[in-house]
Amino acid sequence: MDLQKYKNHLLQTIKDNLSKWLILEEGGKVANAEIYRFLHSIKGTSGTLQIEKLLEISENLLEKVDEDNDSMWDVIELKRFLSPLIEFTYEYENFNELTIPDEPIPQSNAPLIQIIDDDPSMLIMLKEALEENNWMVMACTDPEQAVKQYFEMKPDCLILDVHLPHKNGFEVLQEIQEYNEKYFIPTIMISIEDSKQTRIKAYQNGADDFIQKPIDLEEFVVRVKHHLQRKKMFDQSVLIDELTQVYNRRFLVQSLPRFFQDFKRTKDPFSICIVDIDYFKKINDTYGHLMGDKVLQDFAQYLKQNIRSLDVIYRYGGEEFVIVFPKTTSEEAKNRLTELNDGFSSLVFTHQDINFTVTFSAGVFMVEDETVTIDQALKMADSSLYEAKNNGRAQVVCSIADSVSENQKGYLNISVVDDNFIIRTLLANELESLSINRFELNIKVFENGPAFLNSKHAKEDVNHLLILDGVMPKMDGIEVLQQVKQWQKAKQYKVIMLTGRSNKSDVKRALMLGADDYIIKPFEISDLQARIERLLNSMK
């Protein structure tokens, strides 16, 4: 007996009920008895139709609902409660599969590849070929935006075309080459032109490989994989940060447990500090990334030369450093860092006859309790750092509480604009599960473009992540993107476009208009979540 039509009917019934509840306004209520009957019905029918995953989900949810309770569910609480069912509905509807992975494949650590090419069709083709290998790919058509994206995202491999508008591939390569000399980032140039002179020029400008168009995709993927493997081997072989010549994050992970073990043995408290250069993005934007690199180098060396021999400094990432002060209280560490700040701020940097000075902010946490974990200690130091930055910068703050207060974080608005209620709800649930220490996330969903554009949420003067469906009634995603890019605060926006496989023309237009990324529907939730986390971590 063919059960498919009955399975489809059950899915539609589930969608109809979810739609009725999930479109309720905030503050809406749903009777507990109605939820119980709904789940009980799904359990019986899914068992009969042999949909094991749906049976498992309904059983687990049903165990948490008391049949005799006459209370009401708040719609926000209900959306979270039913999230496993919402996710299953999305997976089945889009992939026609009746199981979903018990554990999504982690992709936040997947290699990041950046492609720069002014031909959107080529970008789409290469992106799809590379992402079949579970690599993450950022595509860009505009060389100016691409350079900014390069420094923000720090890719593991760069692929760029020779012929680009306004600035050719050689000029882009020259702009980033000094950075590449301090970090090993494999670079592949591609071009329709395959003359000896072009190839030599590419290698002279720092390219590691050259591939002629038209591209053989199978060979292309193999060559990219080879370069990623070389980078991985190189990264694993070094414990010193190439730019600043202090220990890197990998060595921090390896060595930090030793300080905790020593503390348990000796009972001598020690302090962990996270230090962040103030307004570093402004330095890069005003004086260029090469000057930014000099500030990082001089800052690291200044700290290294002015701390004790038993203190250890690591580059944590970007402009952040970690300093471990053994046998040091938080107050002693604060006093020492304040002295360091006074000394460093007296140094004068010069760029094209313009002088400027630099300060830093720091957060301190003292380990004096054996139950404290490494992650907790770093989180407390990080929260104190952001309190210092929010209080005006150029200061040191010590952790005195075991939770991050709301006013210690920067604010980030996130908007999901999609006319499909399942996708809106699914994404909102996934976004709420994100933990980004530096940001307090303010998440809103909108069913169409005008609702978003006219909202207070869209116009607030804060950083903003916009997840935007390409095809919607009233106003499509491209029109929304065009309006956002015309706003004065457009630079505060990061935009991810959602688009169907058949809508490649929308992808091309979105890339030309400056979208930061796009993802094809149907998408894996873990993939989208990893992309979102990468974009958020690039924002300050």
KANOR-V675453 format. One line per field, one symbol per residue. ss: DSSP state (A for helix, B for strand, O for the rest). Layout:
BEGIN
ss->???
END
This chain:
BEGIN
ss->OOOAAAAAAAAAAAAAAAAAAAOOOOOOBBBAAAAAAAAAAAAAAAAAOOOAAAAAAAAAAAOOOOOOOOOBBBAAAAAAAOAAAAAAAAAAAAAOOOOOOOOOOOOOOOOBBBBBOOOAAAAAAAAAAAAOOOOBBBBBOOAAAAAAAAAAAOOOBBBBBOOOOOOOAAAAAAAAAAAAAAOOOBBBBBBOOOOAAAAAAAAAOOOOBBBBOOOOAAAAAAAAAAAAAAAAAAAAAOOBOOOOOOBOAAAAAAAAAAAAAAAAAAOOOBBBBBBBBOOAAAAAAAAOAAAAAAAAAAAAAAAAAAOOOOOBBBBBBOOBBBBBBOOOOAAAAAAAAAAAAAAAOOOOBBBOOBBBOOOBBBBBBBBOOOOOOAAAAAAAAAAAAAAAAAOOOOOBBBOOOOOOOAAAOBBBBBBBBOOOAAAAAAAAAAAAOOOOOOBBBBBBBBOOAAAAAOOAAAAOOOBBBBBBBOOOOOOOAAAAAAAAAAOOOAAABBBBBBBBOOOAAAAAAAAAAOOOBBBBBOOOAAAAAAAAAAAAAOOO
END
